[in-house]
Amino acid sequence: MAFLQARDTIHGQEGRAYATIDGQVEEMFYIKSLEASAEKQKTEIKTLGKRGTQHKAAGWSGTGTMTIYYVTSRFRQQMLNYIKNGVDTYFDVQVVNEDPASGVGKQTVILRDVNLNKVILAKLDTDSEALDEEVEFTFEDVDIIDQFGTPTLG
């Protein structure tokens, strides 16, 4: 019986992320976690001869969250620019998963036209050893530049 070898799993700290904002590339070293999902939007279809309801894909929506250490004002500045001037910012985020101990190689995903939903403007917490914040976002497109290879089965 074949099985996935533990050495081919990807360690969560073995990765990096970059934001391209207004043509400038910034390494997002302050990320604790990031998760982005694409969800299909489906319509219900009823047809003659079938009692059940069928479903047809009719689009998709990209959403995500990232938890970051509270050490950058970049996203607060974007929100402030929208609040004060009505100027919204869209940017790309490139996420690279690459664990040198794994034999599956790396995966590079680019989230296109990321737009922030909610930003913490100020935060204090006497119980926290390191302040962090959760940032929700949407994105309009996605590309997979590099794909994981096939793991060696044991």
Contact map, one row per residue, 1 for C-alpha under 8 A:
1110000000000000000000000000000000000000000000000000000000000000000000000000000000000000000000000000000000000000000000000000000000000000000000000000000000
1111000000000000000000000000000000000000000000000000000000000000000000000000000000000000000000000000000000000000000000000000000000000000000000000000000011
1111100000000000000000000000000000000000000000000000000000000000000000000000000000000000000000000000000000000000000000000000000000000000000000000000000011
0111110100000000000000000000000000000000000000000000000000000000000000000000000000000000000000000000000000000000000000000000000000000000000000000000001111
0011111110000000000000000000000000000000000000000000000000000000000000000000000000000000000000000000000000000000000000000000000000000000000000000000001111
0001111110000000000000000000000000000000000000000000000000000000000000000000000000000000000000000000000000000000000000000000000000000000000000000000000000
0000111110000000000000000000000000000000000000000000000000000000000000000000000000000000000000000000111000000000000000000000000000000000000000000000000000
0001111111000000000000000000000000000000000000000000000000000000000000000000000000000000000000000000111100000000000000000000000000000000000000000000001100
0000111111100000000000000000000000000000000000000000000000000000000000000000000000000000000000000000010000000000000000000000000000000000000000000000000000
0000000111110100000000000000000000000000000000000000000000000000000000000000000000000000000000001110010000000000000000000000000000000000000000000000000000
0000000011111100000000000000000000000000000000000000000000000000000000000000000000000000000000000010000000000000000000000000000000000000000000000000000000
0000000001111110000000000000000000000000000000000000000000000000000000000000000000000000000000000000000000000000000000000000000000000000000000000000000000
0000000000111110000000000000000000000000000000000000000000000000000000000000000000000000000000000000000000000000000000000000000000000000000000000000000000
0000000001111111000000000000000000000000000000000000000000000000000000000000000000000000000000001111000000000000000000000000000000000000000000000000000000
0000000000011111100000000000000000000000000000000000000000000000000000000000000000000000000000111110000000000000000000000000000000000000000000000000000000
0000000000000111110000000011100000000000000000000000000000000000000000000000000000000000000000111000000000000000000000000000000000000000000000000000000000
0000000000000011111000000011101000000000000000000000000000000000000000000000000000000000000011110000000000000000000000000000000000000000000000000000000000
0000000000000001111100001111000000000000000000000000000000000000000000000000000000000000000011100000000000000000000000000000000000000000000000000000000000
0000000000000000111110011111000000000000000000000000000000000000000000000000000000000000001111000000000000000000000000000000000000000000000000000000000000
0000000000000000011111111100000000000000000000000000000000000000000000000000000000000000001110000000000000000000000000000000000000000000000000000000000000
0000000000000000001111111100000000000000000000000000000000000000000000000000000000000000011100000000000000000000000000000000000000000000000000000000000000
0000000000000000000111110000000000000000000000000000000000000000000000000000000000000000001000000000000000000000000000000000000000000000000000000000000000
0000000000000000000111111000000000000000000000000000000000000000000000000000000000000000000000000000000000000000000000000000000000000000000000000000000000
0000000000000000001111111100000000000000000000000000000000000000000000000000000000000000000000000000000000000000000000000000000000000000000000000000000000
0000000000000000011110111110000000000000000000000000000000000000000000000000000000000000000000000000000000000000000000000000000000000000000000000000000000
0000000000000000011110011111000000000000000000000000000000000000000000000000000000000000000000000000000000000000000000000000000000000000000000000000000000
0000000000000001111000001111100000000000000000000000000000000000000000000000000000000000000000000000000000000000000000000000000000000000000000000000000000
0000000000000001111000000111111000000000000000000000000000000000000000000000000000000000000000000000000000000000000000000000000000000000000000000000000000
0000000000000001100000000011111000000000000000000000000000000000000000000000000000000000000000000000000000000000000000000000000000000000000000000000000000
0000000000000000000000000001111100000000000000000000000000000000000111110000000000000000000000000000000000000000000000000000000000000000000000000000000000
0000000000000000100000000001111111000000000000000000000000000000011110000000000000000000000000000000000000000000000000000000000000000000000000000000000000
0000000000000000000000000000011111000000000000000000000000000000011110000000000000000000000000000000000000000000000000000000000000000000000000000000000000
0000000000000000000000000000001111100000000000000000000000000000011100000000000000000000000000000000000000000000000000000000000000000000000000000000000000
0000000000000000000000000000001111110000000000000000000000000001111000000000000000000000000000000000000000000000000000000000000000000000000000000000000000
0000000000000000000000000000000011111000000000000000000000000001110000000000000000000000000000000000000000000000000000000000000000000000000000000000000000
0000000000000000000000000000000001111100000000000000000000000111100000000000000000000000000000000000000000000000000000000000000000000000000000000000000000
0000000000000000000000000000000000111110000000000000000000000111000000000000000000000000000000000000000000000000000000000000000000000000000000000000000000
0000000000000000000000000000000000011111000000000000000000011110000000000000000000000000000000000000000000000000000000000000000000000000000000000000000000
0000000000000000000000000000000000001111100000000000000000011100000000000000000000000000000000000000000000000000000000000000000000000000000000000000000000
0000000000000000000000000000000000000111110000000000000011111000000000000000000000000000000000000000000000000000000000000000000000000000000000000000000000
0000000000000000000000000000000000000011111000000000000011111000000000000000000000000000000000000000000000000000000000000000000000000000000000000000000000
0000000000000000000000000000000000000001111100000000001111100000000000000000000000000000000000000000000000000000000000000000000000000000000000000000000000
0000000000000000000000000000000000000000111110000000001111000000000000000000000000000000000000000000000000000000000000000000000000000000000000000000000000
0000000000000000000000000000000000000000011111000000111100000000000000000000000000000000000000000000000000000000000000000000000000000000000000000000000000
0000000000000000000000000000000000000000001111100000111100000000000000000000000000000000000000000000000000000000000000000000000000000000000000000000000000
0000000000000000000000000000000000000000000111110111110000000000000000000000000000000000000000000000000000000000000000000000000000000000000000000000000000
0000000000000000000000000000000000000000000011111110100000000000000000000000000000000000000000000000000000000000000000000000000000000000000000000000000000
0000000000000000000000000000000000000000000001111110000000000000000000000000000000000000000000000000000000000000000000000000000000000000000000000000000000
0000000000000000000000000000000000000000000000111110000000000000000000000000000000000000000000000000000000000000000000000000000000000000000000000000000000
0000000000000000000000000000000000000000000001111111100000000000000000000000000000000000000000000000000000000000000000000000000000000000000000000000000000
0000000000000000000000000000000000000000000001111111100000000000000000000000000000000000000000000000000000000000000000000000000000000000000000000000000000
0000000000000000000000000000000000000000000001000111110000000000000000000000000000000000000000000000000000000000000000000000000000000000000000000000000000
0000000000000000000000000000000000000000000111100111111000000000000000000000000000000000000000000000000000000000000000000000000000000000000000000000000000
0000000000000000000000000000000000000000000111000001111100000000000000000000000000000000000000000000000000000000000000000000000000000000000000000000000000
0000000000000000000000000000000000000000011110000000111110000000000000000000000000000000000000000000000000000000000000000000000000000000000000000000000000
0000000000000000000000000000000000000000011110000000011111000000000000000000000000000000000000000000000000000000000000000000000000000000000000000000000000
0000000000000000000000000000000000000001111000000000001111100000000000000000000000000000000000000000000000000000000000000000000000000000000000000000000000
0000000000000000000000000000000000000001111000000000000111110000000000000000000000000000000000000000000000000000000000000000000000000000000000000000000000
0000000000000000000000000000000000000001110000000000000011111000000000000000000000000000000000000000000000000000000000000000000000000000000000000000000000
0000000000000000000000000000000000000111100000000000000001111100000000000000000000000000000000000000000000000000000000000000000000000000000000000000000000
0000000000000000000000000000000000000111100000000000000000111110000000000000000000000000000000000000000000000000000000000000000000000000011100000000000000
0000000000000000000000000000000000011110000000000000000000011111000000000000000000000000000000000000000000000000000000000000000000000000011110000000000000
0000000000000000000000000000000000011100000000000000000000001111100000000000000000000000000000000000000000000000000000000000000000000001111000000000000000
0000000000000000000000000000000001111000000000000000000000000111110000000000000000000000000000000000000000000000000000000000000000000001111000000000000000
0000000000000000000000000000000001110000000000000000000000000011111000000000000000000000000000000000000000000000000000000000000000000111100000000000000000
0000000000000000000000000000001111100000000000000000000000000001111100000000000000000000000000000000000000000000000000000000000000000111000000000000000000
0000000000000000000000000000001111000000000000000000000000000000111110000000000000000000000000000000000000000000000000000000000000011110000000000000000000
0000000000000000000000000000011110000000000000000000000000000000011111000000000000000000000000000000000000000000000000000000000000011110000000000000000000
0000000000000000000000000000011100000000000000000000000000000000001111110000000000000000000000000000000000000000000000000000000001111000000000000000000000
0000000000000000000000000000010000000000000000000000000000000000000111110000000000000000000000000000000000000000000000000000000001111000000000000000000000
0000000000000000000000000000010000000000000000000000000000000000000011111000000000000000000000000000000000000000000000000000000000000000000000000000000000
0000000000000000000000000000010000000000000000000000000000000000000011111110000000000000000000000000000000000000000000000000000000000000000000000000000000
0000000000000000000000000000000000000000000000000000000000000000000000111111100000000000000000000000000000000000000000000000000000000000000000000000000000
0000000000000000000000000000000000000000000000000000000000000000000000011111110000000000000000000000000000000000000000000000000000000000000000000000000000
0000000000000000000000000000000000000000000000000000000000000000000000011111111000000000000000000000000000000000000000100000000000000000000000000000000000
0000000000000000000000000000000000000000000000000000000000000000000000001111111100000000000000000000000000000000000000111000000000000000000000000000000000
0000000000000000000000000000000000000000000000000000000000000000000000001111111110000000000000000000000000000000000000000000000000000000000000000000000000
0000000000000000000000000000000000000000000000000000000000000000000000000111111111000001100000000000000000000000000000000000000000000000000000000000000000
0000000000000000000000000000000000000000000000000000000000000000000000000011111111100001000000000000000000000000000000100000000000000000000000000000000000
0000000000000000000000000000000000000000000000000000000000000000000000000001111111110000000000000000000000000000000000000000000000000000000000000000000000
0000000000000000000000000000000000000000000000000000000000000000000000000000111111111111000000000000000000000000000000000000000000000000000000000000000000
0000000000000000000000000000000000000000000000000000000000000000000000000000011111111111100000000000000000000000000000000000000000000000000000000000000000
0000000000000000000000000000000000000000000000000000000000000000000000000000001111111110000000000000000000000000000000000000000000000000000000000000000000
0000000000000000000000000000000000000000000000000000000000000000000000000000000111111100000000000000000000000000000000000000000000000000000000000000000000
0000000000000000000000000000000000000000000000000000000000000000000000000000000011111110000000000000000000000000000000000000000000000000000000000000000000
0000000000000000000000000000000000000000000000000000000000000000000000000000000011111111000000000000000000000000000000000000000000000000000000000000000000
0000000000000000000000000000000000000000000000000000000000000000000000000000000011101111100000000000000000000000000000000000000000000000000000000000000000
0000000000000000000000000000000000000000000000000000000000000000000000000000011011000111110000000000000000000000000000000000000000000000000000000000000000
0000000000000000000000000000000000000000000000000000000000000000000000000000010001000011111000000000000000000000001000000000000000000000000000000000000000
0000000000000000000010000000000000000000000000000000000000000000000000000000000000000001111100000000000000000000111000000000000000000000000000000000000000
0000000000000000001111000000000000000000000000000000000000000000000000000000000000000000111110000000000000000001111000000000000000000000000000000000000000
0000000000000000001110000000000000000000000000000000000000000000000000000000000000000000011111000000000000000111110000000000000000000000000000000000000000
0000000000000000111100000000000000000000000000000000000000000000000000000000000000000000001111100000000000000111010000000000000000000000000000000000000000
0000000000000000111000000000000000000000000000000000000000000000000000000000000000000000000111110000000000011110000000000000000000000000000000000000000000
0000000000000011110000000000000000000000000000000000000000000000000000000000000000000000000011111000000000011100000000000000000000000000000000000000000000
0000000000000011100000000000000000000000000000000000000000000000000000000000000000000000000001111100000001111000000000000000000000000000000000000000000000
0000000001000111000000000000000000000000000000000000000000000000000000000000000000000000000000111110000001110000000000000000000000000000000000000000000000
0000000001000110000000000000000000000000000000000000000000000000000000000000000000000000000000011111000011100000000000000000000000000000000000000000000000
0000000001100110000000000000000000000000000000000000000000000000000000000000000000000000000000001111110011000000000000000000000000000000000000000000000000
0000000000000100000000000000000000000000000000000000000000000000000000000000000000000000000000000111111010000000000000000000000000000000000000000000000000
0000001100000000000000000000000000000000000000000000000000000000000000000000000000000000000000000011111000000000000000000000000000000000000000000000000000
0000001111000000000000000000000000000000000000000000000000000000000000000000000000000000000000000011111110000000000000000000000000000000000000000000000000
0000001100000000000000000000000000000000000000000000000000000000000000000000000000000000000000000001111110000000000000000000000000000000000000000000101100
0000000100000000000000000000000000000000000000000000000000000000000000000000000000000000000000000000011111000000000000000000000000000000000000000001111000
0000000000000000000000000000000000000000000000000000000000000000000000000000000000000000000000000111011111100000000000000000000000000000000000000011100000
0000000000000000000000000000000000000000000000000000000000000000000000000000000000000000000000011110000111110000000000000000000000000000000000000111100000
0000000000000000000000000000000000000000000000000000000000000000000000000000000000000000000000011100000011111000000000000000000000000000000000011111000000
0000000000000000000000000000000000000000000000000000000000000000000000000000000000000000000001111000000001111100000000000000000000000000000000011110000000
0000000000000000000000000000000000000000000000000000000000000000000000000000000000000000000001110000000000111110000000000000000000000000000001111100000000
0000000000000000000000000000000000000000000000000000000000000000000000000000000000000000000111100000000000011111000000000000000000000000000001111000000000
0000000000000000000000000000000000000000000000000000000000000000000000000000000000000000000111000000000000001111110000000000000000000000001111100000000000
0000000000000000000000000000000000000000000000000000000000000000000000000000000000000000001110000000000000000111110000000000000000000000001111100000000000
0000000000000000000000000000000000000000000000000000000000000000000000000000000000000000011100000000000000000011111000000000000000000000001110000000000000
0000000000000000000000000000000000000000000000000000000000000000000000000000000000000000011110000000000000000011111100000000000000000000111100000000000000
0000000000000000000000000000000000000000000000000000000000000000000000000000000000000000111000000000000000000000111110000000000000000000111000000000000000
0000000000000000000000000000000000000000000000000000000000000000000000000000000000000000000000000000000000000000011111100000000000000011110000000000000000
0000000000000000000000000000000000000000000000000000000000000000000000000000000000000000000000000000000000000000001111100000000000000011110000000000000000
0000000000000000000000000000000000000000000000000000000000000000000000000000000000000000000000000000000000000000000111110000000000000011100000000000000000
0000000000000000000000000000000000000000000000000000000000000000000000000011001000000000000000000000000000000000000111111000000000000111000000000000000000
0000000000000000000000000000000000000000000000000000000000000000000000000001000000000000000000000000000000000000000001111110000000001010000000000000000000
0000000000000000000000000000000000000000000000000000000000000000000000000001000000000000000000000000000000000000000000111110000000000000000000000000000000
0000000000000000000000000000000000000000000000000000000000000000000000000000000000000000000000000000000000000000000000011111000000000000000000000000000000
0000000000000000000000000000000000000000000000000000000000000000000000000000000000000000000000000000000000000000000000011111100000100000000000000000000000
0000000000000000000000000000000000000000000000000000000000000000000000000000000000000000000000000000000000000000000000000111110000100000000000000000000000
0000000000000000000000000000000000000000000000000000000000000000000000000000000000000000000000000000000000000000000000000011111100100000000000000000000000
0000000000000000000000000000000000000000000000000000000000000000000000000000000000000000000000000000000000000000000000000001111100000000000000000000000000
0000000000000000000000000000000000000000000000000000000000000000000000000000000000000000000000000000000000000000000000000000111110000000000000000000000000
0000000000000000000000000000000000000000000000000000000000000000000000000000000000000000000000000000000000000000000000000000111111100000000000000000000000
0000000000000000000000000000000000000000000000000000000000000000000000000000000000000000000000000000000000000000000000000000001111100000000000000000000000
0000000000000000000000000000000000000000000000000000000000000000000011000000000000000000000000000000000000000000000000000000000111110000000000000000000000
0000000000000000000000000000000000000000000000000000000000000000000011000000000000000000000000000000000000000000000000000011100111111000000000000000000000
0000000000000000000000000000000000000000000000000000000000000000001111000000000000000000000000000000000000000000000000000000000001111100000000000000000000
0000000000000000000000000000000000000000000000000000000000000000001111000000000000000000000000000000000000000000000000010000000000111110000000000000000000
0000000000000000000000000000000000000000000000000000000000000000111100000000000000000000000000000000000000000000000000100000000000011111000000000000000000
0000000000000000000000000000000000000000000000000000000000000000111100000000000000000000000000000000000000000000000111110000000000001111100000000000000000
0000000000000000000000000000000000000000000000000000000000000011110000000000000000000000000000000000000000000000000111100000000000000111110000000000000000
0000000000000000000000000000000000000000000000000000000000000011100000000000000000000000000000000000000000000000011111000000000000000011111000000000000000
0000000000000000000000000000000000000000000000000000000000001111000000000000000000000000000000000000000000000000011110000000000000000001111100000000000000
0000000000000000000000000000000000000000000000000000000000001111000000000000000000000000000000000000000000000011111000000000000000000000111111000000000000
0000000000000000000000000000000000000000000000000000000000001100000000000000000000000000000000000000000000000011110000000000000000000000011111000000000000
0000000000000000000000000000000000000000000000000000000000000100000000000000000000000000000000000000000000000011100000000000000000000000001111100000000000
0000000000000000000000000000000000000000000000000000000000000000000000000000000000000000000000000000000000001111000000000000000000000000001111110000000000
0000000000000000000000000000000000000000000000000000000000000000000000000000000000000000000000000000000000001111000000000000000000000000000011111000000000
0000000000000000000000000000000000000000000000000000000000000000000000000000000000000000000000000000000000111100000000000000000000000000000001111110000000
0000000000000000000000000000000000000000000000000000000000000000000000000000000000000000000000000000000000111100000000000000000000000000000000111110000000
0000000000000000000000000000000000000000000000000000000000000000000000000000000000000000000000000000000001111000000000000000000000000000000000011111000000
0000000000000000000000000000000000000000000000000000000000000000000000000000000000000000000000000000000011110000000000000000000000000000000000011111100000
0000000000000000000000000000000000000000000000000000000000000000000000000000000000000000000000000000000111100000000000000000000000000000000000000111110000
0000000000000000000000000000000000000000000000000000000000000000000000000000000000000000000000000000001111000000000000000000000000000000000000000011111000
0000000000000000000000000000000000000000000000000000000000000000000000000000000000000000000000000000000100000000000000000000000000000000000000000001111100
0001100100000000000000000000000000000000000000000000000000000000000000000000000000000000000000000000001100000000000000000000000000000000000000000000111110
0001100100000000000000000000000000000000000000000000000000000000000000000000000000000000000000000000001000000000000000000000000000000000000000000000011111
0111100000000000000000000000000000000000000000000000000000000000000000000000000000000000000000000000000000000000000000000000000000000000000000000000001111
0111100000000000000000000000000000000000000000000000000000000000000000000000000000000000000000000000000000000000000000000000000000000000000000000000000111
